[in-house]
Amino acid sequence: MATGRTERPAQRGRGIPEATVARLPLYLRALSALSERGVPTVSSEELAAAAGVNSAKLRKDLSYLGSYGTRGVGYDVEYLVYQISRELGLTQDWPVAIIGIGNLGHALANYGGFASRGFRVAALLDADRAVTGQRIAGMAVRHMDDLEQIVREDHVSIGVITTPAPAAQEVADRLVAAGITSILNFAPTVLSVPEGVDVRKVDLSIELQILAFHEQRKSGLDPVAGPVPARPSKPGERGDLPEVMPA
């Protein structure tokens, strides 16, 4: 059936910029909301406003998918949902393992939004034997000793690390050794991984610090002075710190 859409092959040869990839989920979320309301088409201006970007950037982003819309009509909502979902790999199932079943891991295990977006929680793992065996969201928590077996048998594609920071690198190393090449890291530390392994870091404390910066600026106040660290009165062990000058 003809839809009147203007389409061209997606520009896979030159790839899609990482900044564009980061915005595609924003467009998909806005489009999904429109779809749920039964909206058939959307203009670039309307979709850009819903996603929080400017319309020129949105049109450029969607051009990488080969989607140019129809002049005077806009974009077919359902088809654009399909295009973006396909490009993001959401038209197939991605088994996920969550490692570290503390408060955050427990919350993620119970999050219902994963399955609707193509992510199936295949396993929950923890190193604490007091936690293993507990049932969360209908699944039994497995011990970390079973990690490699679980990755192999459940065809796990993505590892989610929600452990304390000191344990995160070891978990990442084991995930990589087991064949995992995509990791979502919630631990407040930077992971070292080989080339070819993709890591996305989520650090809530950093986001709060950025918000605190903007909140302070919006208040029109100068930064509030906290305790000032004492300065050394003589050179340190390296001998490269000058003595404190008199006031």
Legacy VTK file of the C-alpha trace (Angstrom):
# vtk DataFile Version 3.0
C-alpha trace
ASCII
DATASET POLYDATA
POINTS 247 float
0.000 0.000 0.000
1.379 3.402 -0.955
1.921 5.692 2.006
3.310 8.806 0.352
6.486 8.575 2.423
9.717 9.763 0.920
12.339 7.122 1.621
15.914 6.478 0.645
18.243 3.704 1.733
19.737 4.300 5.156
23.249 5.682 4.941
24.903 2.645 6.486
28.050 3.030 4.436
29.066 6.184 6.252
27.597 5.078 9.573
25.430 6.940 12.052
27.159 9.430 14.387
27.179 8.513 18.073
25.367 11.759 18.930
22.559 10.753 16.565
22.401 7.253 18.062
22.051 8.838 21.518
19.033 10.845 20.327
17.205 8.015 18.559
15.776 6.631 21.837
14.374 10.116 22.579
12.568 10.139 19.247
11.337 6.597 19.804
9.916 7.467 23.217
8.078 10.495 21.808
6.796 8.496 18.836
5.603 5.654 21.067
3.563 8.142 23.095
2.023 9.487 19.875
1.277 5.955 18.702
-0.489 5.124 21.959
-2.710 8.172 21.419
-3.539 7.033 17.885
-1.756 9.931 16.168
-1.039 8.843 12.547
1.470 11.486 11.435
3.722 14.055 13.061
5.641 17.039 11.727
9.356 17.434 12.346
8.630 20.492 14.507
6.156 18.599 16.694
8.402 15.575 17.076
11.448 17.730 17.795
9.567 19.617 20.516
8.404 16.352 22.101
11.971 15.008 22.064
13.578 18.236 23.275
15.750 18.946 20.215
15.557 21.418 17.335
13.791 20.370 14.154
16.824 20.803 11.866
18.830 18.394 14.010
15.945 15.916 14.044
15.600 15.973 10.251
19.336 15.426 9.877
19.249 12.537 12.356
16.347 10.824 10.615
18.009 11.228 7.229
20.616 8.706 8.398
17.770 6.192 8.580
16.650 7.015 5.050
13.506 8.699 6.375
12.687 12.135 4.980
8.963 12.390 5.675
6.421 13.932 3.309
6.250 17.658 2.667
3.118 19.137 4.192
2.280 15.887 6.012
5.281 14.930 8.108
6.323 11.479 9.237
4.224 8.323 9.430
4.346 7.607 13.177
4.049 3.818 13.037
6.589 3.432 10.258
9.078 5.726 11.970
8.679 3.698 15.180
9.571 0.639 13.128
12.538 2.331 11.425
14.089 3.552 14.663
13.380 0.281 16.483
15.055 -1.635 13.673
18.089 0.652 13.646
18.474 0.373 17.431
18.204 -3.397 17.236
14.923 -3.492 19.147
13.150 -5.741 16.660
14.949 -8.712 18.214
15.367 -10.111 21.705
18.408 -9.104 23.800
19.006 -11.306 26.871
20.411 -9.292 29.789
22.197 -10.381 32.964
22.108 -8.114 36.035
25.094 -8.568 38.339
24.834 -7.219 41.886
21.421 -7.620 43.487
21.490 -4.854 46.062
18.877 -2.104 46.162
19.566 -0.901 42.622
19.883 -4.357 41.123
16.668 -5.377 42.863
14.851 -2.350 41.431
16.131 -3.000 37.909
15.089 -6.641 38.124
11.533 -5.512 38.876
11.457 -2.851 36.148
8.743 -3.763 33.656
9.988 -1.512 30.868
12.801 -3.791 29.732
10.664 -6.484 28.124
8.518 -4.011 26.187
11.672 -2.566 24.625
13.257 -5.825 23.553
15.383 -6.572 26.620
14.732 -9.836 28.437
16.277 -10.201 31.877
17.763 -13.664 31.541
19.653 -13.872 34.831
20.235 -12.208 38.192
23.603 -12.834 39.836
25.301 -11.941 43.098
28.479 -12.959 44.916
26.767 -13.056 48.328
25.482 -16.538 49.104
22.977 -14.998 51.512
21.333 -13.399 48.466
21.553 -16.291 46.021
18.447 -18.396 45.902
16.136 -15.484 46.635
13.377 -14.995 44.076
13.018 -11.547 42.535
10.527 -10.793 39.779
9.919 -14.520 39.462
13.611 -15.377 39.026
16.029 -17.055 41.403
19.245 -15.144 42.052
22.230 -17.206 40.905
25.741 -17.129 42.333
28.561 -15.476 40.413
30.240 -18.869 40.122
27.617 -19.650 37.467
28.290 -16.535 35.352
30.130 -18.163 32.463
27.628 -21.016 32.245
24.685 -18.600 32.256
26.195 -16.414 29.531
26.777 -19.480 27.387
23.465 -21.270 27.951
21.159 -18.225 27.992
23.005 -16.460 25.149
23.354 -13.304 27.242
24.126 -10.262 25.084
24.386 -7.443 27.641
25.780 -7.335 31.164
24.426 -4.806 33.662
26.775 -4.081 36.576
25.137 -2.810 39.773
27.817 -3.893 42.226
29.787 -1.648 44.610
32.651 0.138 42.862
35.482 -2.084 44.199
33.906 -5.195 42.652
32.945 -3.710 39.283
36.223 -4.190 37.404
36.465 -7.867 38.302
32.867 -8.382 37.180
33.593 -6.571 33.915
36.673 -8.727 33.335
34.652 -11.893 33.813
31.872 -10.667 31.535
34.371 -9.881 28.796
36.134 -13.229 29.264
32.745 -14.941 28.928
32.183 -13.243 25.576
30.070 -10.216 26.558
30.877 -7.142 24.453
28.210 -4.730 25.756
28.127 -3.544 29.380
25.886 -1.080 31.198
27.772 0.114 34.275
25.958 1.637 37.253
28.965 1.319 39.575
30.642 4.671 40.366
33.936 3.784 38.735
35.563 3.808 35.312
35.974 0.362 33.793
38.956 -0.725 31.729
37.872 -2.962 28.854
39.472 -4.194 25.630
38.836 -2.577 22.273
35.579 -3.780 20.801
33.733 -3.811 24.134
31.116 -1.075 24.497
30.496 0.359 27.966
27.750 2.821 28.856
28.091 4.424 32.283
25.174 5.635 34.377
26.245 7.676 37.416
23.322 9.267 39.250
25.591 11.235 41.583
27.229 12.979 38.620
23.830 13.945 37.226
22.869 15.383 40.625
26.113 17.355 40.775
25.394 18.867 37.355
21.890 19.807 38.503
23.354 21.369 41.654
25.661 23.492 39.479
22.741 24.797 37.409
20.529 25.289 40.472
23.224 27.404 42.099
23.564 29.529 38.954
19.787 29.989 38.669
19.682 31.293 42.235
22.003 34.129 41.208
24.269 33.433 44.156
27.994 33.012 44.170
29.227 29.521 45.001
28.874 28.864 48.720
32.278 28.516 50.332
32.741 25.244 52.139
35.577 24.264 54.472
38.908 25.237 52.944
41.491 22.440 53.041
44.520 23.333 55.135
47.544 24.221 53.083
50.888 22.664 54.021
53.298 24.923 55.886
56.345 23.185 54.476
57.237 21.266 51.337
55.555 17.903 51.021
57.240 14.577 50.566
57.836 15.315 46.895
59.500 18.600 47.826
57.529 20.436 45.145
55.068 22.398 47.297
56.103 25.907 48.329
55.792 27.056 51.900
52.692 29.073 52.732
53.287 32.744 52.102
52.352 35.123 54.936
48.954 36.799 54.547
LINES 1 248
247 0 1 2 3 4 5 6 7 8 9 10 11 12 13 14 15 16 17 18 19 20 21 22 23 24 25 26 27 28 29 30 31 32 33 34 35 36 37 38 39 40 41 42 43 44 45 46 47 48 49 50 51 52 53 54 55 56 57 58 59 60 61 62 63 64 65 66 67 68 69 70 71 72 73 74 75 76 77 78 79 80 81 82 83 84 85 86 87 88 89 90 91 92 93 94 95 96 97 98 99 100 101 102 103 104 105 106 107 108 109 110 111 112 113 114 115 116 117 118 119 120 121 122 123 124 125 126 127 128 129 130 131 132 133 134 135 136 137 138 139 140 141 142 143 144 145 146 147 148 149 150 151 152 153 154 155 156 157 158 159 160 161 162 163 164 165 166 167 168 169 170 171 172 173 174 175 176 177 178 179 180 181 182 183 184 185 186 187 188 189 190 191 192 193 194 195 196 197 198 199 200 201 202 203 204 205 206 207 208 209 210 211 212 213 214 215 216 217 218 219 220 221 222 223 224 225 226 227 228 229 230 231 232 233 234 235 236 237 238 239 240 241 242 243 244 245 246
